[in-house]
């Protein structure tokens, strides 16, 4: 795991305090961060020299803007932006047309485009629902 990669055990580490572990767990449980971000955060903390120099997990998340995006309105808006952008090119329009004609595998591409616009920080389940909602309303417009 991450500790092993750094040659540490939970009992013998210089940087990670019980408070920091609790802060990370709390941010994961409240979905403030994703598990992927939690792992990145843990690695960031373990790169310090000692506990005194280790920043607070909350401060690291805020400083790096690593908060997970889970607001439905934001996710739907970004999903709609992706669809609008695709509609501006021949290839994009073709992909949308293929999706609406049954090639549902293209959903993954649309989802990926939205996730990319959000720098990988979107709550995946909520983004999936938002993209589906955007596609459903898009289909009714067409």
N, C-alpha and C positions, 0 to 999 in steps of 0.2 A: 503494500500500500504506500501511501504518501510518506508516512513516517519512516518506513523501511528504505524508501528511495533516498531519504536524507540521513540514513544511518541512525535513526532514533527510535526509541520506544516511548510510549505515552508517559511512563514514569521518569525517563531520563532524557527529557528534551529541555533545551535552554530557552525556548521562545513561547511555547504554548501553555497558557495558564488555564486552570479550571474555568475562570470567568470568561476567557476568550472562547473556550469550547461551548460554554453555555450560551454565549452571544450568537455563535454560529448556528447552534441548534435552534435557538429562538427565531433567528431570521429564516431558517429553513422551514420551520413549522408555520410561521406566519406568511410564508411564500413571498417574503421580501426579496429573497434570492432563490435561484434554482440550485439543484444539486451540482450541476456543472460549475456554477459560480462559487458554490461552497467549497468545492475542490480547489478551484483557482485561489480562493481566499486563504485556505489552509496552507497551500504552497507558498503564498506570499508571506504569511506570518512566519513560516518555518525558515525562510531565507534570512531572517534577522540574526543578529549576533547573540542576543540574549533577551530575556523577558522585558527588561527595562527599555530596550530599543524597539520592541514589538508594538506596532500601532494597534489600536482598538479595531476589532473586526468591523464595527459599525462605521468608524471613521474611514477605513480602507474602502468599504463599499460606497460610501458617499463621495469620497475623493475621486474614485474611478468611475462613478456613475454606473455601478453594477446592479442597481435595483432592477428586479424583474418587472417587466411591463405586463400588467394584468387588467388594466382598466378596459372594460368592454368597448366603450366609445372610441378609445384610441386604437384598439386592435381592429375594429370594424373599419375605421377611417383609413388605416394603413392598408388593409386588405382591399378596400375600394380604390385606393391610389394605385396599387399594383395592377388591378384590373383595368383602370383607366389608362395607365401607361402601356399595358399590353395592347390595348385597342388602337394605339397610335401607329403601330407597325403592321405590315402585312403578315409577318410571321406570328406576331402576338394575336392578331385577330383570328388567324388560322387555328392557333392553339385553343383559344376560347371556343371557337366553333366546334372543334373536335371534342372538347370536354362536354359541351352541351349536347353533342350527338352520341355520348356514351363512353368516351375514353376517359373514364374517371381517374385513371392513373396520373393524369395531368394535374390533379389536385395537389399532389406532392410538390410539383414544380411551383405552383402558385403559392403554396404554403411556404416553401423555401425562399421565394422572392420576398415575401412579407417578413419572414424571420430575418433575412439579410438586412432589410431596411431598418430593422430594430436591433441591429448588431448582435443578434443571437440572444437577446435578453427577454424575448416575449415568453409568457407562460404558454407552453406548447398546447396544452389541452384547450385553454381559452382562445388561443390564436386559431386553432383548428375550427372551433365553433364560430368564431368571428369570420373566418374566411368562408365557411359554408353559408353563413348568413349573407355575406356580401355576394357570393355567387348566386344564391337563391334570388335575391332582389335584382341582381344583374340580369338573370334569365328572364324575369318578368318584364324588365325594361325593353329587352330586345324584341 
